């Protein structure tokens, strides 16, 4: 008799055991997929933030959890979104008590982005934006400082909504205004929550040193 080490079910033939795929065996086989790895990290972080236990959760704990499928789905969601600052996004849904069934919904990620972009330091926002422009330039065989001039408004809308270009740059770059002017009213509506001008007007007023720092870097970058 051959026995599955995961579910303890017995089989008369080794070949049958090899083809057998119980939930725990399948979950173990999927251990190295992006969805599983991210899901496992979410699982660990959930217990770090919601319990007082100092014992780290193991992968075996993960595959036996009744919430395994939910965490893997969220891991897949994070990967498909290519979410920025993954660890902070995970903490956001847990610390804010977002219902598990809502973790994959667009409004949750959009709320996270608004909080992140309104609170993160200017230098961090600037770094992420410049890396985004450099990646775009590489993919389009051009230079990063041509982004606002050459990018399509459809692609720009998506990039801005994903949080990869900060209002620090959109409002303080001399060349960014041309992109915003090219956008349709519908596209403007799609990004208005992310780049809320009233919020950023106040932030610029309260952070004059950061404003000057960002302007200086953008000038050097010819943006």
Residue frames as qw, qx, qy, qz and C-alpha x, y, z in Angstrom:
[[0.000, 0.887, 0.461, 0.000, 0.00, 0.00, 0.00],
 [0.386, 0.244, -0.005, 0.890, 1.13, 3.52, -0.77],
 [0.220, -0.767, -0.531, 0.284, 0.04, 6.38, 1.50],
 [0.218, 0.762, 0.102, 0.601, -0.26, 10.11, 0.74],
 [0.473, -0.131, -0.471, 0.733, 1.75, 11.98, 3.34],
 [0.100, -0.194, 0.006, -0.976, -0.61, 14.92, 3.07],
 [0.640, -0.211, -0.070, -0.735, -4.07, 13.37, 3.50],
 [0.366, -0.281, 0.848, -0.259, -3.05, 9.86, 4.65],
 [0.848, 0.294, 0.079, -0.433, -5.18, 8.22, 1.98],
 [0.520, -0.325, 0.761, 0.211, -3.85, 4.81, 0.90],
 [0.670, 0.547, -0.255, -0.432, -3.40, 3.49, -2.63],
 [0.944, -0.058, 0.321, 0.059, -2.54, 0.06, -3.94],
 [0.766, 0.376, 0.176, 0.491, -0.20, 1.36, -6.66],
 [0.421, -0.435, 0.013, 0.795, 2.61, 3.91, -6.61],
 [0.162, 0.239, 0.497, 0.818, 1.43, 5.28, -9.95],
 [0.244, -0.730, -0.581, -0.262, -1.99, 6.02, -8.52],
 [0.472, -0.699, -0.237, 0.483, -0.41, 7.83, -5.60],
 [0.393, -0.146, 0.260, 0.870, 1.76, 9.85, -7.99],
 [0.018, -0.404, -0.540, -0.738, -1.33, 11.01, -9.89],
 [0.340, -0.698, -0.614, 0.144, -3.30, 11.68, -6.73],
 [0.196, 0.334, -0.067, 0.919, -3.79, 15.39, -5.95],
 [0.332, -0.694, -0.609, 0.194, -5.50, 16.17, -2.66],
 [0.007, -0.972, -0.126, -0.197, -5.92, 19.83, -1.58],
 [0.518, -0.786, 0.257, 0.218, -2.83, 19.85, 0.67],
 [0.714, -0.050, 0.478, 0.510, -0.64, 18.18, -1.95],
 [0.402, 0.715, 0.370, 0.436, -1.84, 20.61, -4.61],
 [0.186, -0.981, -0.016, -0.060, -1.23, 23.59, -2.34],
 [0.646, -0.555, 0.368, 0.373, 2.29, 22.37, -1.61],
 [0.653, 0.265, 0.485, 0.518, 2.95, 21.92, -5.34],
 [0.208, 0.841, 0.283, 0.411, 1.87, 25.54, -5.89],
 [0.572, -0.658, -0.179, 0.456, 4.15, 26.82, -3.12],
 [0.454, -0.280, 0.232, 0.814, 6.49, 28.75, -5.41],
 [0.207, 0.652, 0.524, 0.508, 3.83, 30.50, -7.51],
 [0.095, 0.303, -0.129, 0.939, 3.56, 34.26, -7.06],
 [0.552, -0.497, -0.258, -0.618, -0.02, 34.00, -5.78],
 [0.834, -0.366, -0.399, 0.109, 0.96, 31.45, -3.15],
 [0.563, 0.038, -0.308, 0.766, 4.08, 33.33, -2.03],
 [0.100, -0.359, 0.035, -0.927, 2.20, 36.60, -1.68],
 [0.687, -0.461, -0.349, -0.441, -0.75, 34.85, -0.06],
 [0.778, -0.240, -0.451, 0.366, 1.56, 33.25, 2.49],
 [0.308, 0.149, -0.247, 0.907, 3.08, 36.64, 3.31],
 [0.396, -0.437, -0.139, -0.795, -0.40, 38.11, 3.81],
 [0.804, -0.372, -0.452, -0.106, -1.28, 35.13, 6.04],
 [0.640, -0.102, -0.415, 0.639, 1.82, 35.68, 8.18],
 [0.084, 0.242, -0.110, 0.960, 1.28, 39.42, 8.41],
 [0.546, -0.493, -0.351, -0.580, -2.38, 38.98, 9.36],
 [0.796, -0.440, -0.398, 0.121, -1.41, 36.96, 12.43],
 [0.509, 0.055, -0.263, 0.818, 1.48, 39.28, 13.26],
 [0.077, -0.294, -0.009, -0.953, -0.90, 42.23, 13.42],
 [0.620, -0.382, -0.242, -0.641, -3.97, 40.61, 14.94],
 [0.878, -0.374, -0.297, 0.029, -2.52, 38.27, 17.58],
 [0.310, -0.864, 0.381, -0.112, 0.02, 38.50, 20.38],
 [0.963, -0.075, 0.201, 0.164, 1.73, 35.25, 19.43],
 [0.090, -0.813, 0.488, 0.306, 5.48, 35.49, 18.83],
 [0.595, -0.075, 0.766, 0.230, 5.59, 32.19, 16.94],
 [0.254, 0.415, -0.438, -0.756, 5.83, 32.74, 13.19],
 [0.830, 0.286, 0.304, -0.369, 3.27, 30.97, 11.06],
 [0.379, -0.282, 0.781, 0.408, 4.69, 28.24, 8.84],
 [0.367, 0.192, -0.574, -0.707, 3.77, 27.30, 5.29],
 [0.229, -0.196, -0.953, -0.018, 2.15, 24.17, 6.69],
 [0.077, 0.462, 0.573, -0.673, -0.06, 26.37, 8.87],
 [0.259, 0.380, -0.226, -0.859, -0.92, 28.30, 5.73],
 [0.353, 0.057, -0.781, -0.512, -2.02, 25.35, 3.58],
 [0.223, -0.326, -0.901, 0.178, -4.15, 24.04, 6.45],
 [0.098, 0.255, 0.317, -0.908, -5.87, 27.37, 7.06],
 [0.334, 0.599, 0.724, -0.078, -9.56, 27.67, 6.22],
 [0.193, 0.895, 0.058, -0.398, -8.69, 31.06, 4.74],
 [0.560, -0.221, 0.568, 0.561, -6.03, 29.66, 2.39],
 [0.410, 0.531, 0.603, 0.431, -8.06, 30.28, -0.77],
 [0.012, -0.969, -0.246, 0.021, -8.92, 33.85, 0.27],
 [0.393, -0.759, 0.292, 0.429, -5.29, 34.73, 0.95],
 [0.533, -0.010, 0.634, 0.561, -4.11, 33.20, -2.32],
 [0.291, 0.763, 0.514, 0.263, -6.79, 35.13, -4.21],
 [0.148, -0.973, -0.015, 0.174, -5.55, 38.32, -2.58],
 [0.530, -0.465, 0.486, 0.516, -1.96, 37.39, -3.44],
 [0.482, 0.364, 0.632, 0.485, -3.03, 36.93, -7.07],
 [0.088, 0.934, 0.340, 0.062, -4.80, 40.30, -6.95],
 [0.344, -0.831, 0.214, 0.382, -1.64, 42.01, -5.68],
 [0.538, -0.190, 0.613, 0.547, 0.44, 40.38, -8.40],
 [0.386, 0.582, 0.612, 0.371, -1.97, 41.19, -11.21],
 [0.025, -0.981, -0.188, 0.029, -2.20, 44.79, -10.09],
 [0.643, 0.299, -0.199, 0.676, 1.57, 44.96, -9.73],
 [0.370, -0.890, -0.258, -0.066, 0.74, 46.87, -6.57],
 [0.309, 0.641, -0.371, 0.596, 3.19, 49.48, -5.36],
 [0.147, -0.431, 0.618, -0.641, 4.58, 49.13, -1.83],
 [0.641, -0.166, -0.703, -0.260, 3.11, 45.66, -1.36],
 [0.400, -0.167, -0.734, 0.524, 3.90, 45.46, 2.35],
 [0.119, 0.108, 0.286, -0.945, 2.10, 48.73, 3.08],
 [0.552, -0.068, -0.422, -0.716, -0.90, 47.63, 1.03],
 [0.586, -0.187, -0.787, 0.050, -1.11, 44.40, 3.03],
 [0.229, -0.192, -0.589, 0.751, -0.89, 46.36, 6.29],
 [0.264, -0.034, -0.077, -0.961, -3.52, 48.81, 5.03],
 [0.621, -0.211, -0.548, -0.520, -6.25, 46.22, 4.52],
 [0.597, -0.247, -0.713, 0.272, -5.50, 44.53, 7.84],
 [0.233, -0.146, -0.431, 0.859, -5.04, 47.60, 10.04],
 [0.299, -0.013, -0.077, -0.951, -8.10, 49.32, 8.62],
 [0.440, 0.152, 0.778, -0.423, -10.30, 46.33, 9.26],
 [0.496, 0.302, -0.422, -0.697, -11.30, 45.94, 5.61],
 [0.859, 0.020, 0.392, -0.330, -13.61, 42.96, 5.23],
 [0.482, -0.259, 0.762, 0.345, -11.82, 40.00, 3.67],
 [0.546, 0.522, 0.644, 0.122, -14.38, 39.78, 0.88],
 [0.255, 0.956, 0.108, -0.095, -13.51, 43.34, -0.16],
 [0.531, -0.583, 0.374, 0.487, -9.72, 43.01, -0.24],
 [0.506, 0.098, 0.631, 0.581, -9.69, 42.43, -4.01],
 [0.254, 0.833, 0.490, 0.035, -12.01, 45.30, -4.89],
 [0.460, 0.528, 0.092, 0.708, -10.82, 48.37, -6.77],
 [0.229, -0.871, -0.074, -0.429, -12.09, 50.88, -4.23],
 [0.786, -0.587, 0.023, 0.195, -9.88, 49.38, -1.53],
 [0.722, 0.042, 0.157, 0.673, -6.68, 49.74, -3.56],
 [0.184, 0.698, 0.197, 0.663, -7.70, 53.25, -4.63],
 [0.494, -0.848, -0.072, -0.177, -8.24, 54.20, -0.97],
 [0.821, -0.356, 0.095, 0.436, -4.81, 52.80, -0.15],
 [0.561, 0.366, 0.190, 0.718, -3.20, 54.82, -2.94],
 [0.088, -0.851, -0.147, -0.496, -4.81, 58.03, -1.77],
 [0.663, -0.747, 0.034, 0.039, -3.55, 57.49, 1.76],
 [0.818, -0.112, 0.170, 0.538, -0.08, 56.46, 0.58],
 [0.455, 0.493, 0.210, 0.711, 0.39, 59.35, -1.82],
 [0.211, -0.872, -0.129, -0.422, -0.95, 61.92, 0.63],
 [0.673, -0.729, 0.126, -0.006, 1.41, 60.82, 3.40],
 [0.896, 0.017, 0.079, 0.436, 4.60, 59.48, 1.82],
 [0.348, -0.663, 0.167, 0.641, 7.77, 61.61, 1.82],
 [0.470, 0.801, -0.097, -0.358, 8.43, 63.67, -1.30],
 [0.015, 0.617, -0.747, -0.249, 11.75, 61.97, -2.03],
 [0.434, 0.025, 0.900, -0.029, 10.18, 58.53, -2.01],
 [0.563, 0.653, 0.423, -0.280, 7.35, 59.64, -4.32],
 [0.281, 0.827, -0.345, -0.345, 9.86, 61.30, -6.63],
 [0.210, -0.414, 0.867, 0.180, 12.04, 58.20, -6.78],
 [0.533, 0.285, 0.792, -0.091, 9.10, 55.96, -7.73],
 [0.492, 0.789, 0.178, -0.321, 7.97, 58.37, -10.42],
 [0.147, 0.761, -0.547, -0.316, 11.40, 58.66, -12.02],
 [0.339, -0.186, 0.917, 0.101, 11.79, 54.88, -12.05],
 [0.562, 0.521, 0.608, -0.207, 8.42, 54.64, -13.78],
 [0.396, 0.849, -0.111, -0.331, 9.45, 57.16, -16.43],
 [0.066, -0.594, 0.763, 0.247, 12.72, 55.32, -17.02],
 [0.477, 0.093, 0.874, -0.009, 10.92, 52.01, -17.45],
 [0.539, 0.712, 0.359, -0.269, 8.46, 53.59, -19.88],
 [0.212, 0.826, -0.393, -0.344, 11.34, 55.12, -21.86],
 [0.257, -0.350, 0.882, 0.181, 13.10, 51.76, -22.13],
 [0.509, 0.339, 0.786, -0.092, 9.92, 50.04, -23.32],
 [0.459, 0.818, 0.315, -0.146, 9.28, 52.76, -25.90],
 [0.709, 0.165, 0.214, 0.651, 12.85, 53.34, -27.10],
 [0.097, 0.844, 0.100, 0.518, 12.95, 56.99, -26.09],
 [0.298, 0.224, -0.529, 0.762, 14.14, 59.14, -23.17],
 [0.237, -0.496, -0.759, 0.348, 12.34, 59.48, -19.85],
 [0.027, -0.442, -0.205, 0.873, 12.01, 63.26, -20.13],
 [0.237, 0.005, -0.551, -0.800, 9.82, 62.80, -23.22],
 [0.005, -0.297, -0.936, 0.187, 7.18, 60.97, -21.21],
 [0.190, 0.581, 0.481, -0.628, 4.68, 63.78, -20.73],
 [0.268, 0.519, -0.334, -0.740, 5.03, 64.80, -24.36],
 [0.333, 0.260, -0.797, -0.432, 4.83, 61.37, -25.99],
 [0.118, 0.119, 0.952, -0.257, 2.81, 59.05, -23.76],
 [0.269, -0.415, -0.634, -0.595, -0.77, 58.41, -24.85],
 [0.380, -0.382, 0.261, -0.801, -3.41, 59.79, -22.54],
 [0.890, -0.191, -0.270, -0.314, -4.91, 56.31, -22.18],
 [0.776, 0.063, -0.489, 0.395, -1.64, 54.84, -20.94],
 [0.130, 0.363, -0.384, 0.839, -0.96, 57.87, -18.76],
 [0.628, -0.408, -0.011, -0.663, -4.38, 57.57, -17.14],
 [0.928, -0.158, -0.337, -0.019, -3.65, 53.96, -16.24],
 [0.609, 0.203, -0.449, 0.622, -0.18, 54.77, -14.88],
 [0.126, -0.417, 0.271, -0.858, -1.46, 57.65, -12.76],
 [0.774, -0.347, -0.098, -0.520, -4.36, 55.59, -11.43],
 [0.891, -0.046, -0.412, 0.185, -1.90, 52.87, -10.47],
 [0.525, -0.844, 0.028, 0.106, -0.05, 55.38, -8.28],
 [0.828, 0.004, 0.138, 0.544, 3.21, 55.19, -10.18],
 [0.308, 0.438, 0.060, 0.842, 3.37, 58.91, -10.93],
 [0.295, -0.521, -0.566, 0.567, 3.02, 61.18, -7.94],
 [0.076, 0.933, 0.329, 0.121, 1.21, 64.52, -7.83],
 [0.452, -0.703, 0.168, 0.523, 4.53, 65.92, -6.60],
 [0.376, -0.128, 0.590, 0.703, 5.67, 65.55, -10.20],
 [0.216, 0.603, 0.693, 0.329, 2.39, 66.07, -12.01],
 [0.082, -0.946, -0.311, 0.035, 1.92, 69.49, -10.42],
 [0.360, -0.820, 0.209, 0.393, 5.53, 70.67, -10.12],
 [0.566, -0.034, 0.575, 0.589, 6.98, 69.52, -13.44],
 [0.189, 0.506, -0.162, -0.826, 6.92, 72.13, -16.19],
 [0.240, 0.172, -0.768, -0.569, 6.28, 69.50, -18.86],
 [0.073, 0.249, 0.947, -0.190, 3.55, 67.57, -17.02],
 [0.319, 0.473, 0.297, -0.766, 0.99, 70.29, -17.65],
 [0.367, 0.335, -0.554, -0.668, 0.93, 69.42, -21.35],
 [0.189, -0.079, -0.976, -0.073, -0.17, 65.88, -20.53],
 [0.103, 0.430, 0.710, -0.548, -2.96, 66.98, -18.22],
 [0.323, 0.477, -0.065, -0.815, -4.14, 69.41, -20.92],
 [0.320, 0.209, -0.770, -0.511, -4.32, 66.58, -23.47],
 [0.031, 0.166, 0.962, -0.217, -6.51, 64.41, -21.28],
 [0.301, -0.458, -0.571, -0.611, -10.23, 64.22, -21.92],
 [0.441, -0.466, 0.234, -0.730, -12.70, 65.26, -19.24],
 [0.937, -0.190, -0.186, -0.225, -13.49, 61.58, -18.69],
 [0.765, 0.175, -0.425, 0.451, -9.83, 60.76, -18.13],
 [0.024, 0.486, -0.353, 0.799, -9.55, 63.74, -15.80],
 [0.720, -0.409, 0.052, -0.558, -12.44, 62.37, -13.76],
 [0.945, -0.027, -0.323, 0.042, -10.70, 58.99, -13.59],
 [0.646, 0.153, -0.405, 0.628, -7.60, 60.44, -11.91],
 [0.143, -0.719, 0.032, -0.679, -9.09, 63.27, -9.88],
 [0.781, -0.606, -0.055, -0.140, -9.29, 61.29, -6.64],
 [0.872, -0.063, -0.072, 0.481, -5.63, 60.36, -6.93],
 [0.452, 0.179, -0.006, 0.874, -4.37, 63.87, -7.69],
 [0.178, -0.840, -0.512, 0.037, -6.98, 65.90, -5.76],
 [0.376, 0.557, -0.046, 0.739, -5.80, 69.49, -6.38],
 [0.409, -0.797, -0.008, -0.445, -7.31, 70.88, -3.16],
 [0.879, -0.451, 0.018, 0.152, -5.39, 68.41, -1.02],
 [0.773, 0.128, 0.057, 0.619, -2.15, 69.02, -2.88],
 [0.106, 0.784, 0.026, 0.611, -2.51, 72.78, -2.79],
 [0.599, -0.765, 0.095, -0.220, -2.54, 72.57, 1.01],
 [0.916, -0.227, 0.097, 0.316, 0.33, 70.11, 1.09],
 [0.591, 0.473, 0.029, 0.653, 2.53, 72.29, -1.10],
 [0.164, -0.841, 0.039, -0.515, 1.75, 75.25, 1.14],
 [0.739, -0.644, 0.156, -0.123, 2.74, 73.26, 4.23],
 [0.861, -0.192, 0.301, 0.361, 5.88, 71.73, 2.72],
 [0.323, 0.923, -0.140, -0.155, 7.79, 74.58, 1.00],
 [0.261, -0.640, 0.696, 0.197, 11.19, 72.91, 1.46],
 [0.617, 0.108, 0.773, 0.103, 9.95, 69.71, -0.16],
 [0.537, 0.790, 0.269, -0.123, 8.49, 71.72, -3.02],
 [0.125, 0.888, -0.400, -0.188, 11.82, 73.37, -3.69],
 [0.453, -0.371, 0.798, 0.143, 13.61, 70.03, -3.48],
 [0.654, 0.380, 0.653, 0.029, 11.28, 68.39, -6.01],
 [0.421, 0.894, 0.050, -0.146, 11.44, 71.37, -8.38],
 [0.119, -0.776, 0.581, 0.214, 15.24, 71.30, -8.23],
 [0.527, -0.128, 0.826, 0.153, 15.42, 67.59, -9.07],
 [0.601, 0.608, 0.517, -0.039, 12.88, 67.95, -11.90],
 [0.249, 0.925, -0.180, -0.223, 14.83, 70.84, -13.38],
 [0.247, -0.581, 0.744, 0.219, 18.01, 68.77, -13.36],
 [0.525, 0.135, 0.836, 0.088, 16.12, 65.91, -14.98],
 [0.098, 0.123, -0.455, -0.877, 14.81, 68.31, -17.62],
 [0.080, -0.476, -0.870, -0.103, 11.23, 67.60, -16.71]]
